Amino acid sequence: MILRPSAPRGGPFCFIFVVGMKIVTTAEMRAIDRATSERYGVPSLTLMENAGSAVAEHVLAHYGAALKIVVFCGKGNNGGDGFVAARLLHEEGKTVQVILLADPASLRGDAAAMFRKLPVDPIIAPSNQELHSDRVQLLLPGDLYLDAILGTGFKPPVDGLYADAIAILNASHVPVVAVDIPSGADADAMAPQQAAQKGIIARADSIITFTAARPAHVFSSLSEGRTYVADIGSPSEAIISSLQLNVITARDLAPLIEPRPVESNKGNYGHVLVVGGSVGKAGSVAMAGMAALRTGAGLSTVATPKSVLPTVAGFHPELMTEPLAETRAGTIAAGARLDALIKGKSVLAIGPGISRVPETSELVRSLVSKNETPIVLDADGLNAFEGHTNELNGKGRVLVITPHPGEMARLAGCSTADVQKDRLGVARRFAREHELTVVLKGNRTLVVQPDCEAWVNTTGNPGMSTGGTGDILTGMVAGMMAQHAKDTLLAVCAAVHLHGLAGDVMLEGVGEHSMVATDLLRGLPEAFRRAQRAAREKFVLWDR
């Protein structure tokens, strides 16, 4: 969700909500800028002014203590954004030093116009020799660097003067803010670049880009800090993308996590039924049931083999439990009576801890095929369909699957390595062919619809690579769906985002190595609070 201004900078702002943070290619971004000016009448000079103003505002909000700011500018529009930021920061009382890595005579168009407005004398360094001269080196010390050298239109590798300037940024201990994108990066890349690419990319402590994200902003791990997206005046109608890719942001979640009406009761927020568990795997289903409650569901019932029930019931007093007939192996038996339990429930979550005993797998397939209740399917509930994927279809109903790469590989009939090489493609094919929603877990978890539209999650960390976090997600997805039956997609995206955010909260408390799944339950209240705060931020943002 992006906030779009109804008037260009200089006039009064009235912010309105527009659903979706699209990811666009570099070529599409150029087309968006062009359409904004030619079709919607926003001058390109205004767009540059707004972009530079956003950079200055970001610096003042997050690096306000910086007294001296050094702005490295190239000769293109990225440099033009830097000129605007430099002027506005100077007007705010900052000591600003602009280093132009070009001959001023080579500046064109809007960048040239903004260069002429600079209120400070720039240092002109059009060659490596000038850049490394004592005159320039003496002026480099500062409290903050702005990287406005190369924007998203650049195709790597970078060399010569710009490479030397990037090397200066990378060798320094000064915080670096990237304007649009770290210089030297390929904006259209959909994978990490630093290790794979020969050449050089500027480091960034934060990135502020404009209008919409490019693929590299989301997939390439270009910053150790946050990426911000500022609206600079392009109307939503102009933001067109062929990628069918979106970023999940806190603003998307806002309607789902706002304060509840005073007149509320548990019946207003849905009833989740979690079916799963087996001897030795009671914790999985208990965590899923509790996660549904922590996410806001009014009621959560866990149906589990009768010998497992005492363990589940002892997990948390708020959980309701139902004993089921069991096999000799301590799993749910095919004769377990579930129809009466399912009746009246908002969402059915199947799979955590349910095991791969053939009789139980048959029961899973039967439950999924004959029930119209919205279903979340995970873990061994998914493995029950290995070799039976023709029975897994969501046509005409709500069916959400939440596989990790190994489970996705078993369903898709390929290797885990194949899934990881083409996560988006594999998830899209499966969602389309089976007419269901795929939540493919992992770094940058994907939520993919049957029409192949996909949402990318940016929260989470490696500390969540521990048994049980997937069970927590299953319960959270079911809990969100139970509360928001009219908007399943948004409910799923909200659960995925909050799940990762709870992990990020706990990372600060217990670290990567000591994190366990139940830590996420403890982190959820703060995750909700952080999402609520982030939804109110002026710029759309995400971490790393």
N, C-alpha and C positions, 0 to 999 in steps of 0.2 A: 504494500500500500504506500502510495506516494502523496505528499501534500503538494498540490499545484497552485501557484499564485494566480489570481484572476486578473492581475494587472502587472505590467512591467515595473522593475525597480524605479523608484522615484514617485510612483503613485501609491495610493492606499492598497494594502494587501487584504484579501479575503481568502483564507485557505479553505479548501474543500477536499473531501476524501475521494480518492480514485483508487479502486482496488487493483493491485498487481504491481510488482516491481519487475518489469521486464528486463531480460538480458538481451542486448543487441550487439550486432557485429560492428566493427569499425566502419564499414561501408554504410551500414544502416544508420549509424550515428551521424555521419556526414549528411545523409539524406534527411534525417530529422532536423538538423540545424538549417539545412537549405529550405525545407518545407516551412519551418517556423518563420523564417524571414520572408520567403516569397509568397506563401499561401496565407499565413496568419499575421503578417505585417509587423513582426517583431524584428527590428533592425539587428543585423549581426553584431554591430558595435554594442548594442544593448545586451546581447547575450554574453559578450566578452566582459562587459562591465559587471554583469550579474555574477559571472563565474569568478572573477577576481575578488568581488565583494564577499562571496561565500568563503573563499580561501582566507581572506583577512578576518572574517568573523570566526572561522574555525580556529585560527591562530590565537586570537584574543581570548576565545573561550577555553582553550585547552593548553595554551603555552603563554598565558598572560604575563608570566614572570620574566619572559625573555626580553632583555633590554635592547640587544643588538640582533638584527635579523639580516642574514645574507641571502639574497635571492639570485640564484643561478638561472639565467634566461637564455634559451635558444632563439633562433630567428623566426620561428613559426608562431602559430596561434597560441601554443602552450606558453611561449615566452611572453606573448601579449597578455595572457591571464596573469603571469607573474608581474608584469609592469603595473597592472591595475592593483594587485594585492600590495605591491610595494608602495604605491601612492597612498592607498587608504591606511596602511599601517603607519606610514610617516605622519599622516594627518592625526593619527591617534597618539602621537608622541613617541613612537618607537624610533630608534636609530636604525636606519635601513641602508644597506649597501647592495646595489644592483651590479651584478657582473654579467655583461652581455658577451656571449660567446660568438660574436659575429660582427661584421662591419655594419654600422647603422644604415649605410646606404643599401644594404641587402634586405632590409625590412620592407614588408609590403602590407598593404591593406590595413586591416584593423590593428594589427600588431604595430605597424608604423605610427598609426594615430595615437595609440596608447603610449608609445615610447616618447612621443613629443609632449605628453602631459606629465612626464615624470618630474617631481619637484626636487629630486636629488640628482647629483651628478653621477652617472654610472661609470663604472670601470669597463673600458672596452678591451676585450681580450679575444681578438679574432684568430689567434694562432696559439699553438702549443707553447711557443717561445714566450709570448706575452702572458699566457696563463701561469707559467712557472717563473715569471720575473719576480724580483724582490718587491717591486711596486704592488703587484697583485697579492703576493703571498702575505705581505704585512697587513692587508685588509681582510684576510680570510677569517681570522678568529671572530667568533660570534656565539650567541646563545642558542640560535636556531637557524637551520638552513631550509630554504624552500627550493625544491627541485622542479623548476619550470623549463627544463631543457628540451625534452622530447615528449610529445603527447601520444595519444592512442593511435594516431595515424602512422606512426613510425613502424617500419618492419626491420627487425634485427638481422644481422648483428650490427652493433655500433662500433665505430673505430675513430681514430684521429683525435681531434680536439675534444669532441663530446665524450669519448671514452676516458680521456684524461680528467675531464671535469667530474665524471661519475666516480672515477678512482679517488678523487679528493673527498667526495661525499662519503664513500665507503671506508676510507681510512680514518675519518674523523670520529670523535666521540660526542659530537653534537647531534641532538635530535634532528631528524630529517622529515619534513612533510612533503609528500609527493603531490604535485598538482596534476590531476587527471589520472596519471599512472606513473609508477617509477620509471625513470628514463631507461631505455634499452629493452624494456619488456615488450613482448608480442601480445597486444591486447586481445587477439582472437584465440589465443592458446587456451586449451581446456585441460591442462595438466601442469604440474609444477615445472618451472623453467630453469631455476638456478643450476640444478645438477645436470640437467639434460642438454642445456644449450651452451655452445661455445660462445665466448664473448663476455659481455659484462652487463649487469643490471644494477641500477642504483638501489641501495637499501632504503627502506622507508619505515619510520616509526608510526606513521599514519598516512592514509591516502584520502584525498578529497576529490571526487569526480563529480560529473554533472549529468543531470537528466535521467540517465539509466546506467546500469552496470554493463561492462563488457565481459566476455567470458573469463578473461584472466583475473578480473577483480574477484571472481567467485572461486575459480578452480586452481589458481596458480600460486597461492600462498605468497603473495608479493610483499606482505607487511607483517611485522611482529605485533602490530597494534590493530587499530580499527580502520575500516574503510567506511567513508561517509559519501552519501550521494545527495547532492544539493540540486534543488529545482532552480533553474535559471530562466524559466519563462516559456518553455515549449508546451503547448497544450497536449492533453492526453491523446487527442486524435492524431497528432503528428508522430507519436511514438509507436512505430510499427516494426515488428520483428518476425523473421521467418524461423527463428530457432525453436519456438514453442518452449521457451525456458523462462523461469521466473525465480526470484529469490524470496524465500520466506523471511519476513521481517516482523519485528515486534508490532508494527502498526497494523499488520494483518490480523493480529491476535486481539487487538483492542476491543472490538465488539463482544468478544467471548469472555474477556476477563475483567469487564467493568463491574462496578459495584452492583450487587443484586438488589432487587426490589425489597422493600421492608416487609411486605406481605409475601413471605416465602415459606415453603416447607419442603421436606425431603421428596415429596411426590412431584415437585416441579423439576427435579434435576435427574430423573431417570434411574433405572434399576439395571445394573449390569449382572449378568450371569456368567461366571467363569467356569468352564468345564476343563478339568485336567488333573494333574497330579498322579502319582503312583508311589509305591513303596520305594523310599530312597530319594524321591523327588517331590516331596511335599512343599518345600520352600518355594518352588517356581510358581505354583498356582496361588499360594498365599501372598507372594509379592505382587502378582498381577491383580489379585482382588483388592489389596490395600492401595495399590497405585490408582485404581479407579476411584476410590474414595478421596485420596489426596488430590486428585485432579478435579474433584468437585461433584462427582456422581452422588445422588441422594442415597442410594442403596447399592450394596455389593454383596452378592451371594456366590459362594464357591461350592460347586458340586464336585465331589472327589470320592475315590474309593473309601468304603467305610473304615478300613483299617488305617487309613491315612488321616481321616477327619480330625482326630484329637490333636495331631500336630498342627494342622491348619487352624483349628479353632483357637489354639493357644498362641498363635502368632500375633493376633491383635483382637481385642474384644469387640471392635466395631464390625468385624466380618461376620456375616451369617454363613452357615454351612449346611450342606445337604449330603447325606451319605448315599453312595451308589453301590450297586452290586459289583463285585470284583472278580477278576480271574485268579487263578492259582498264583500268578506272578505278581499279584497286588496291583493290577491295572483295572481300568473301568471295563466291565464286561459288556458284551454285545446286548445282553438283556436288560441293561440298566434303563430304568424308566425315567426318561427326560422330558417327554412331551408336556406333562403337567407343569414341570419346573420352568420350561421355556415360555409357556403361555404368559403373556402380560409383561415380559421383560423387554427392556428398550434395546439392548444389545447383547449378543452372544459372543463371548471370547473363548476360543477353543485352541488348546494345544500345549500350554505351559506344563511341562513335566508329565505329559500324558503317556509317553513311552511309544515304542515301535512294535509292540506285541501285535501280531497280525489281527487277532480278534478285535482289539481296540482300534486299530487302523481302519478296519471295516466300519466300526461304529462312527468314527470321525467322518468318513466319506458319506455315510448315510445321513448324518446330521446336517452336513453342509449341503447336500443335494436337495433335501426335502424341506428345509426351513426358509421361510420368507423373512424372518427376523434378521436385521442387519448383523453381519458376522465379521469378527476380526479373527484371522487364522494365523497361527504362528507355531514355531518350534516343530515338535513331532506331529502336530496337526498338519503342517505342510508336508512333512516327510511321508505322511500317510498317502499322499498323492503321487509319490514317485512311481512312475510306470502307469499311473492312472490319471494323468493330467487332463485327459479328455473329459473327465468327470468334474473338473474344476472350472466352473463358469459362473460369472456374475450377471449374466444377461437378465435385465428386468428387476434387479434387486441390488442391495448394497453388500458388496463383498470386498473386504480389505485384507490383503496378505502382507506380512511384515518379515520377509526372509532376510537372513544374513547371506553373504555371497555363496557360502557352501550350500545352503538350502535353495538358493536361487539356481545354482548350477544343477542340482538334482532335479528340480522342476523343469528346467529348460533343456536338460539332456546334454549338458556341456561340462567343461571343467571349471573349477573355481577361478583358475587363471584366465579363462576365456571371459568370465563375468567381469573380472577386475579390469581387463583390457578395454571393455566396452560396456561399462555399467549402464550408461544411459540407453544404449541401443538394445541391450538384452532386456532391460526393464520395460522399455517401450514396446518391444515385440510381444512380450508376454502379456502386458496389460491390454494391448489391442486384440490379440488372438483369443484371450480368455475373458474379455469384457469385465475387467475388475480393476481395482486400484492396487498398485504395487508400491509398497514402502521398502525400498532396497537400502538396508542399513549399511553403515560404514562411514568413512570420512566423506563428508558432504552427502549425507543421506538424501535419497531422492524419493519424491512422492510423484507417481506417474499415473495419469488417468487413461482410460481406454482410447481417448482421442489423441493420445501421445503428448498432450500438454504436460509439462513437468515442472515441479517446484524443487528448488535446491535448498537444503538446510545448512546453515553456517555455524550452528552452535555445537558444542561437544568437544571432547579431547581424548587422547589415548588412554587416560586413566579409566575410561569406561569400557576398556577391553577386558572385561571380567565377567564370569558367569552370573547370569541373572539380570543384567541390565536390559536384555531384550524382553524378559518377562515383565519388567517394569514398564517398558514401552507399550507392550500389548495392553496392559491394564489402563495406561494413560489414554491410548487411542480409544479404547472402549468407553472409558469414562467421559471423554470429550464428546464422542458421538452420542452417548446417552443424553447429554445435556443439550446438544445442538443438532437434532435430527434433521432440521431443515437445511443444514449446510454441512454435509459430511466432509467435503473437501477441506473447508476451512478448519473443521474440527480436527481432522487428521493432521493437517499442517501445524496447527497449534500444539497438539500433543508432541509431535516430533521436535518442534522448536523448544518447547519447555523441558522436554526430556534432556536434550543436550545442554540447555541452560542450567538445569539442576546439577548436571555433571560439572559444568564450569564453576558453579558456586562452590561445590565440594572440593574441587581442585585446589582452591585457595585454603581450605581448611585441612585436608588430609593428604594432598599431593597425588601425583599420578600412580605411584607404586602401591599405596595403601588403600586406594579407593575400592569399595565393595558396592554391590548393587543396592543394598538397603540404605546406603548413604544418600542415594538419589531421593529417597522418600523424605529424608531430613532436609535435603536441599530445595525441595519443591516450593515451600512457602516463600523463600527468598527469590526463587526463580520467577514466581508470579509477580513479586514486587518489582524486580528488575525489568521485567517485560512491560509492566505498566509505566515505569519511568521512561524506558526507551521509546515507548509509543508516543510520548509527549515531546521527544526531542525534535528540534526544528529540521535536522537533516536525518534521512534514513541512514542506519548504521548497522554494521556487524563486525564481530571480532575476527581477526586473522582470516 
